[in-house]
Structures are given as C-alpha cells and as structure tokens.
Amino acid sequence: MLRSYSSLFALPVLALAMTACSQSNDSAAGASAPAAGQGNAKVIRIATESSYKPFSYMDSQGNLMGFEIDLANAMCKEMKAECKITSEDWDGLIPGLNAQKFDAIMAGMSITPERSQAVLFSDPYFHSKLVLVGKKGVDTTIANIGGHSIATQQATVSAQYLEKNHPTAQIKTYDKQDNAYLDLTAGRAEFMLSDIVPISDWLKSDKGQGFEVKGAPIDINDAVAIALRKNDTALAGEFNKALQTLKANGEYDKIVLKYFDPSIVNAGAKTQSQTASAEMASSQPASAVASAAK
C-alpha cells in the first residue's frame, strides 16, 4: 500500500523561493548581490541544469519545466520572494554559485562530503538510487559490467560510483544526460548508469522502448538538496521552512504526483532502515568539488 510521498522520501526540509519566475535559459551572470525586485520583494537567483527530465528540462518553447521548477516556485510563494531561475552549464554550477552569479542551485545535486566542503546544503528534498539500463534481452547486471562500455553524465555520483567500484568497465562520460542517451541508442555505449527517476522517464519515450533496467536499484544513500554559499545560513533556513510547510499542507505530494510514477518513487524512496552503501563511504578529494554534482 502506498504511503504519502513525503514519508516515502523521508526528507527533512528544504525550500526555494519564487513568485515571479523568469523561465529562461540565459545565464544569470553579473552582479555580486541579488538584483532588486519590485518594491521590497526579495529576489533570489536560482540556477538549474535543464537536461535532466523530469527534474528540470526545457519544453518546445524553451520554457523551464519539471519537478524542481514547480517545487522552487511553490517554495518561492511560501517565502514571499521573487525568484529568477536560469539554466546553466553543469560544470559551472558550483563555481558560479561561489562567484555570486546566482544565490542557489536546484539541479538534482546530491549531497556528498566533498561538495559539502565548498557549499552549504539545505535539507534534502529528494532521495534516489542508481539503475543500470541496457538493451532488452541482454543478461547483464552491475556486478558483471567489466569490459563493457557504460555511458554516464560526467561529474555525477553515477560517474564516481563507476570509477570507484568498476574500474575495468569502459566508462564513457558526457556533459549532458541527453548526449549519453544519444550514444546509448546509437550503440556507441552498451549500457548506461543514472539516477532512477530520469532514466525511468526516458525508458517510457519512443527511443527508450528497446531498453530496460538491469538488476535491482543501487542504493548509495543519494540525497538531493539545494546548494548555497557557505555563509548563507539564513537563506538555507528559509528554504527548509518553506519545504516543511509544503510537505505539511500536501503541496509537495501534489508536485511529486505530477512528475513521478508511484512505482518509481517507491523504488527510489529512502526508508529509515536503509544505510549508505559501503562502496560510496569514502569521500573524494576536495579538488573534485567544483564539478561534482547529481
């Protein structure tokens, strides 16, 4: 029996702000402080990366869509702030945040020890797991991918997992998730490793029909949260309070249902009894912080 999605994710709290959201893929580069809004409205600049459907993506008109966009707008309303969301290059998210190009990142970014050295994370708003995908009929799991070519997005927990635990695999990394899908469908990669939600969404597309999940989801204790600058503790607190309110009043669950298949939510959900995978227990060097995400 399905429980409420808030309890399935076991998420502490988080929040993002936006009432008048700028749905544009233009960079938010510029001022070292948030731009002034109309009247006394606080403006919060939020960066995302728009090739991670259903978390964040562009529609045919170039508008930003997805779970994180709707959640950000809802939190924005709670915070009574004016938010501007822009799409940025993946590798530039953390450097751009610390260069004050924007004030927060909401882009499927996982909390890891090394990233926590460079940014302040809010409470998580999502928990996920990894899955391996390959052509239907091919009898392979993550346990025996040595020697096979595996596509994954660069500077992600998927890439870190493969590098640490399956060094004999032929790991092929891509700047965008969409480019990894292209090589998988073209046969230039045999398998792909990614978070369960976006790849499950892709499997329902026309191009994903010949592929399937191989084996059980891989739990690496993956918690997704908003990244902020280290000294922005007050803003983090506002985010957390807003998310807590949305979970309490049912709005969070409505957004989850809009974008996620309940069966996938159950597969990726974090429960109190689950613990971090021993394979991902050790942290990466601090030099990996700037580009590591998802």
N, C-alpha and C positions, 0 to 999 in steps of 0.2 A: 504494500500500500504506500502511495506516495505521500511524503510529508511536505510541509511548506518548504519552498525553495530556500528561504532564509536559513532554516535549520539544516537543510541539506548541505549548504555551503559552509556552515559553521563559521561564518565570517564575523570578525569583531565589529569594526566600524570604519567608515570612510566617507569622504564627501568631496564633491567637486561643485564649482559654482558656475551658473549660467542662466540668465534670463533673456538676454538678447544675444543669441549665439551667432557668431559670424561663420557661416558654413562655406569655407573657402580653403583651397589648398595652398594659398600663398603663405610664405614664411612670415613668422612674427618677429623677424629680426629687427633690432633697433634699440629703443630706449632701455635704460638700465633700471627703470622702475615702471610699474603698471601705468598704462595710459589713463587719463582722467575720463570718467564716464559722464553721463548726463547728470546734472545736479550733483548730489552727494553719493551717487551709486559707486560702489567699489567695483573695479574692473580686474578680473583675473584672467590671465592669458594661459591657455591650456594647449599643449602640443600633443598630437596623436600621430600615428603612422597608419595610413589608410589602405593597406593591402592585407588586412587580417580579418576578413569576414568570418563570422558576424559581429566581431568586437568593434571594428572600425573599418569602414570602406566608403568608396565613392559610388553614387548612383550614376545613371546615364547622363544626368545634367551637371555632374561634378559637385554635387552636394554631399557633405559628410553624413553618413548614416551609421547605425549599428548600436549594439548594446551599450558600449561605453559612451557614445554620444548622447543617447537618451538618458543614461544614468547621470552623466555630467549635467545635462540640462535640468534634470529633476533636483539634483543637489544644489544647483545654482539658484533655483527658485527658493529652496529652503534657506539658503544663505543670504537671500535678498541682494545678490550681486549681479553685475553684468559680466558675462563670460564671453571670451572670444576664443574659439577653437580653430587651430590651423593644423594642416598636415605637414609633417617634417620628414626628412630622410632619417632612416632608422639609426644609423651610426652617429648621427648628430644630436640625438635627443638629450643625453646626459650632459655632453659638453655645452649644448645650447642653453640648457637649464642653468648651469653654473655660470654661464656668461650673461645671464639675466635677459636672454632673448624672450623667454616666457617664464611663467611662475610655477607651472606644474606639468607633469607628464601623465597622461592616461592613455596607455598604448599596449595593454596586455603585458606590462612589465612585471616580471617575477621578483620577489624579494630574495636576495642572496646575501651572504656575509660580505662578499667583496663589493657589491653595489652599495651596501649599507655604509661602507666607508666613505663614499662620495656623495650620497644623497640621504635625505630623511624620507622614510616611507610612512604613509598613512596606515591605518588598519586595513587589512585585506578586504577587497570586495568580490573576490572570486578565488576558488581553488580548482586546480586542474590536474590532469595526468597526461602522460605521453602515450601515443599509439604509433605502431608501425603499420604502414599501408603498402600493399603491392598488388600485382595483377591477380585476379581471381584464378583459383586453381593451382597456384604456386604454394607448395607446402613449406613455408619458412616462418620462423618467429625471430624475435630479437636475440634469442640465445644462439642462433647459428647463422648470423649475417656476415661472418668473417669472409673476406674476399669479395663480397658483393658491393655494388655501388649504392650509396644511400644519400638521398637529397635531404637537405635541411636548411633552414634560414640561418645565415651567419650571425654570430654573436648572440645566440639564444641558449636557453637551458638545454634544448634538444641537441644543439651542436656540442655543448660542454659534456653532456651525457655520453655522446658517441665517442668523443675524443678520449674521455677518461676510461670508459668501460669496453669499448670495441675498437681499439686502435688498428686492428687488422682489416677493418672494413674500409672500403674506398669512399671516404666522406666527401661529398660534394656540397659546398655551401653557396648560398645565393643571397643577394642583397635584399630581395623581396620574396615573400611567400609565393606570390603569383609566378615568379620565374622558376621556383622549384617545381610547382605544379606542371609548368610547361615541359620541363625536361623529363619529368616522370611520365607524362602522357606520350611524349615523343620517343620514349625508350632509351633516352640518354642516361637515365638512372633507373635502377631496378626497383628500389623501394624509397619510401620517404618516412621520416620521423618528425612528428609535430605534436602540438597540443591537441587534445581530443576534440574540442569543440570546433575550431576552424576546419580541421581536416574532415570531420564528420559532415560538416556543412558542404564541403567540396564533393564528398562522395555522393551526395544527392544530385549534383549537377550532371549534365549530359556527358561531360568529359570524364567524370568520375565513375561512370557506370561499370567500367571494366575492372574496377579495383575494389579492394576490401581490406578491412583491418586484419592484421596477422597477430594472433595471440591475444593475451589479456592486456588491458591498460597497464602502464608502468607508473607506479606511484613514486615520485621524487619529492614529495612534500612541497609542491609548487603552489605558492600563494601569490596572487596578483594584487598590486596596490598602486596608489598614486605616489609618484616620486616628487619631492620638493627639495629646495635648498636646505642645507643643514640647519640654518638658523630660523627657518620659517615654522617654528613650533606652533605659533598661534593659528596660522592658516591650516596646518595639519589638524589641529583640534577642531576647527570649524568644519572641515571635511568629514571628520569622524562623527561629529554630532549630527550632521545632515544625513549621512548614510544610516545612522542608527534610527533616525526619525523615519526615513523611507522604509526601512525594514519593519518598523513597528506599525506603520499605518498601511502596509500592504502594497505600496507603490513599487518597492523593489521587486517583489514577486511578479507583478504585472509586467515589468520590463523583461525579466527573465523569461517568462512565458512567451513574450512577443518574439524572441530571437532564438531560444534554445529548445531542442527536442527534449521532453522529460526523460526519455531513456538515456540520453547522452548526459544530462545533468546528473542522473543517478550514478552513471559510470564514473564521472569525474569528480563527484562530490567528496569532500573531506569529512570524515567522521572522527569522533573523539578517540576512537580506538586505533586509528592509523598513525603510524610514526614515519619519520623521514627515512628514505632509503639509505642504506649504508653506503651504496655506491656514490651518492652525492654528498656524503657527510663532510668531506674535506673541502675547504674553501680554495678559490683560485687566487693567483697573485693579484695584488692591488692594481697592477697595470692593465688588467682586463676590464676594469670598471667602466671606462669611458664608453665602450661599445657594447658591453654585455646587456642584453635585455630579453624579455619574454621567457 
